[in-house]
């Protein structure tokens, strides 16, 4: 097994690590998935000595590993077929997790990345959850959304709508079989509300009077031709009225008006609310898949 020198990352490694992550994401997902600024901001909360590891062959960076949030092992390899290095990095992350008394590890891996998929399975991870990445090319304006009479749509207002949107989004997510409830602070971090990319003008709320019936919480990485429908949800009392479809079409029309030519989202392939057919009905097509891998540790 080839020997590598390993050390924790430091803030000075930002650009080198970003280049490694971006290259793997392009291979796995077709785009970088994050900006340099996104990584910089996420690193503001990383304890480098504890949760990161960089691997070098001489002066060449060959791999980066991070235990995100203390329980999510992510591995990035300069050589996508370097199983030996992947194994070494995964071993390091699991040792960190055991030291930190972490009970369960989970991670996301593209089905295109056979090296990491096989590595994690061989090391005791299992997967019973897969997601589709769906896309619609916005080369022309979409159909006009049709709203039921009592529903109106408006944009999210910072300083006013945070708590109500949090409650509505969490309630709508209860029927997702994989959903882990979040408190408000964790939700704001998950939604990237402190990141430069956060744009409240493309967060759309479907309202019934003062109540938020549903929401489309979207993300546009500026400089990119793609917007993501990050969260789309309708609360139970308002379902089966076409609100989710209308929120999607409303989002697509706004993206198109801004010159964004591609809309994407990820969805549980076994969605309990039968979401994939809804997305297909507005012209979205599956372009990629990824799986969630989990492992229980003996600590």
C-alpha positions in Angstrom: 0.0 0.0 0.0 1.4 3.4 -1.0 2.5 5.7 1.8 1.2 9.2 2.0 2.0 12.0 4.4 -1.1 13.2 6.1 -2.0 16.3 8.1 -5.0 18.4 9.0 -6.1 21.1 6.6 -5.5 24.8 7.4 -7.2 27.9 6.1 -4.3 28.3 3.7 -5.3 25.1 1.9 -8.6 26.6 0.8 -7.9 26.9 -2.9 -6.2 23.6 -3.2 -9.0 21.7 -1.4 -11.6 23.6 -3.4 -10.0 22.5 -6.7 -10.0 18.9 -5.5 -13.7 19.0 -4.4 -14.8 20.8 -7.6 -13.1 18.4 -9.9 -14.7 15.4 -8.2 -18.1 17.0 -8.1 -17.9 17.8 -11.8 -17.2 14.1 -12.5 -19.9 12.9 -10.1 -22.6 15.5 -10.6 -21.8 17.4 -13.7 -21.0 20.7 -11.9 -18.9 22.1 -9.1 -21.9 22.1 -6.7 -20.3 24.9 -4.6 -18.3 28.1 -5.0 -14.9 28.9 -3.4 -16.8 31.4 -1.2 -19.2 28.6 -0.1 -16.3 26.5 1.0 -14.6 29.4 2.7 -17.8 30.2 4.7 -18.3 26.5 5.7 -14.8 26.4 6.9 -15.5 29.1 9.4 -17.1 26.4 11.6 -14.7 23.6 11.0 -12.3 22.4 13.7 -9.4 21.6 11.3 -7.2 19.6 13.7 -10.1 17.3 14.7 -12.2 16.8 11.6 -10.0 17.2 8.4 -7.2 15.3 6.8 -5.1 16.0 3.7 -3.0 13.4 2.0 0.1 14.1 0.0 2.5 12.1 -2.3 5.5 14.3 -2.1 4.2 17.8 -2.7 1.2 16.6 -4.7 -2.2 16.8 -3.0 -3.8 13.4 -3.6 -6.8 13.5 -1.2 -8.9 15.4 1.2 -11.3 14.0 3.9 -13.6 15.7 6.3 -16.0 14.5 9.0 -18.7 17.1 8.4 -20.9 17.9 11.4 -19.0 15.2 13.3 -20.9 12.4 11.6 -20.7 12.6 7.8 -17.5 11.3 6.2 -16.7 12.9 2.9 -13.7 11.8 0.8 -12.2 13.5 -2.3 -9.5 11.9 -4.4 -7.3 13.4 -7.1 -7.3 9.9 -8.7 -10.9 8.7 -8.7 -9.7 5.0 -8.8 -7.3 5.3 -5.8 -9.0 2.8 -3.5 -6.0 2.4 -1.2 -5.9 6.1 -0.3 -9.7 6.2 0.0 -9.5 3.3 2.5 -6.8 5.1 4.5 -8.8 8.3 4.7 -12.0 6.5 5.6 -10.1 4.7 8.4 -8.9 8.0 9.8 -12.3 9.6 9.7 -13.8 6.5 11.5 -11.2 6.7 14.2 -12.0 10.3 14.7 -15.7 9.5 15.0 -15.0 6.7 17.5 -12.9 9.1 19.6 -15.8 11.6 19.5 -18.3 8.9 20.6 -20.3 9.2 17.3 -22.9 6.4 17.0 -23.9 6.6 13.3 -22.1 7.8 10.3 -23.9 8.8 7.0 -22.7 10.2 3.7 -23.8 10.9 0.1 -22.1 9.3 -2.9 -22.9 9.7 -6.6 -23.8 6.4 -8.3 -21.2 7.4 -10.9 -18.5 7.1 -8.3 -18.1 3.3 -8.2 -14.8 3.6 -6.3 -16.3 5.3 -3.2 -19.5 3.4 -3.4 -17.7 0.0 -3.3 -15.2 1.3 -0.7 -18.0 2.3 1.7 -19.9 -0.9 1.3 -16.8 -3.0 1.8 -16.3 -1.1 5.1 -19.7 -2.0 6.5 -21.9 0.8 5.2 -25.4 0.1 3.8 -27.7 2.1 1.7 -31.5 1.9 1.6 -32.1 5.4 0.3 -31.4 6.8 -3.1 -32.1 10.2 -4.7 -32.7 11.4 -8.2 -31.2 14.6 -9.6 -33.8 16.0 -12.0 -33.4 18.8 -14.5 -35.4 21.0 -16.8 -33.8 23.2 -19.4 -35.4 26.6 -19.4 -35.0 27.4 -23.1 -38.5 29.0 -23.2 -41.0 30.5 -20.7 -42.9 27.8 -18.8 -46.7 27.5 -18.6 -48.5 30.1 -16.4 -49.0 28.6 -12.9 -52.6 28.1 -11.9 -53.4 29.0 -8.3 -56.5 27.9 -6.4 -58.6 31.0 -5.4 -57.6 31.3 -1.8 -53.8 31.0 -2.4 -51.5 33.9 -3.3 -47.7 33.7 -3.9 -45.2 36.2 -2.6 -41.4 36.3 -2.0 -39.9 35.7 1.4 -39.3 38.8 3.5 -36.1 38.8 5.6 -36.7 39.9 9.2 -40.3 38.8 9.0 -40.8 35.3 7.6 -37.9 33.3 9.1 -39.8 31.5 11.9 -43.0 30.9 9.9 -41.1 29.6 6.9 -39.0 27.3 9.2 -42.2 25.9 10.8 -43.9 25.4 7.4 -40.8 23.8 5.8 -40.3 21.4 8.7 -44.0 20.4 8.8 -44.1 19.8 5.1 -40.9 17.6 5.4 -42.5 15.3 8.1 -43.7 12.9 5.3 -40.2 12.5 4.0 -39.1 9.1 5.2 -35.5 10.2 5.7 -36.2 13.6 7.4 -34.4 14.4 10.6 -36.2 17.2 12.5 -34.1 20.4 12.8 -34.3 23.3 15.3 -34.4 26.8 14.0 -30.6 27.4 14.2 -29.8 24.1 12.5 -32.4 24.9 9.8 -30.9 28.3 9.0 -27.5 26.7 8.6 -28.9 23.9 6.4 -30.6 26.5 4.2 -27.4 28.5 3.8 -29.0 31.7 5.0 -25.6 33.2 6.1 -24.0 32.4 2.7 -23.4 34.9 0.0 -25.5 32.8 -2.4 -28.6 33.2 -0.2 -31.2 35.1 -2.3 -34.5 35.7 -0.5 -36.0 37.0 -3.8 -36.2 33.5 -5.1 -37.8 32.0 -2.0 -41.5 31.8 -2.8 -44.2 31.4 -0.3 -47.7 30.1 -1.2 -50.0 31.8 1.4 -53.6 31.2 2.5 -54.2 34.5 4.3 -51.5 34.7 7.0 -50.7 31.0 6.8 -47.9 29.6 4.7 -49.4 26.7 2.8 -46.2 25.8 0.9 -42.9 27.0 -0.1 -40.3 26.8 -2.9 -36.9 27.7 -1.4 -34.5 28.1 -4.2 -30.8 28.6 -4.7 -28.9 30.3 -7.6 -25.1 30.1 -7.5 -24.3 33.4 -9.2 -22.1 33.0 -12.2 -23.8 29.7 -12.9 -26.5 28.9 -15.4 -28.3 26.7 -12.9 -30.8 27.3 -10.1 -31.7 24.6 -7.6 -35.1 24.0 -6.1 -33.6 23.3 -2.7 -36.8 22.7 -0.7 -40.3 22.3 -2.2 -43.0 21.4 0.3 -46.7 21.8 0.9 -48.3 21.4 4.3 -50.8 18.5 4.7 -54.0 20.6 4.9 -53.3 22.3 1.5 -52.1 19.2 -0.5 -53.8 17.9 -3.6 -54.7 21.4 -4.8 -51.9 21.9 -7.3 -49.9 24.2 -5.1 -46.6 22.3 -5.4 -46.9 22.3 -9.2 -47.8 26.0 -9.2 -44.7 26.8 -7.0 -42.5 24.9 -9.4 -43.8 26.8 -12.5 -43.6 30.1 -10.7 -40.0 29.4 -9.8 -39.2 28.3 -13.4 -40.7 31.5 -14.8 -38.7 33.6 -12.4 -35.5 31.7 -13.3 -36.1 32.2 -17.0 -36.7 35.9 -16.6 -33.4 36.2 -14.8 -31.6 34.5 -17.7 -31.1 31.2 -15.8 -31.4 28.4 -18.3 -31.5 25.3 -16.2 -33.4 24.2 -13.1 -32.5 21.2 -11.0 -33.6 19.5 -7.8 -32.9 16.2 -5.9 -35.7 14.0 -4.7 -36.0 10.7 -2.9 -36.5 8.0 -5.5 -39.0 6.3 -3.2 -40.8 9.5 -2.2 -43.8 8.8 0.1 -45.6 11.8 -1.5 -44.9 10.5 -5.0 -42.9 13.6 -5.9 -41.0 12.3 -9.0 -44.2 12.1 -11.2 -45.1 15.7 -10.2 -41.6 16.9 -11.4 -41.9 14.9 -14.6 -45.3 16.6 -15.2 -43.6 20.0 -15.4 -40.9 18.8 -17.8 -38.1 17.6 -15.5 -36.0 14.6 -16.4 -33.7 12.4 -14.3 -30.1 13.0 -15.2 -28.2 11.5 -12.2 -28.6 9.5 -9.0 -26.9 9.3 -5.7 -27.2 7.2 -2.6 -27.0 7.7 1.2 -24.7 5.3 3.0 -24.9 4.7 6.7 -22.9 2.7 9.3 -23.5 2.2 13.0 -20.2 2.3 15.0 -19.4 0.4 18.1 -18.2 3.1 20.6 
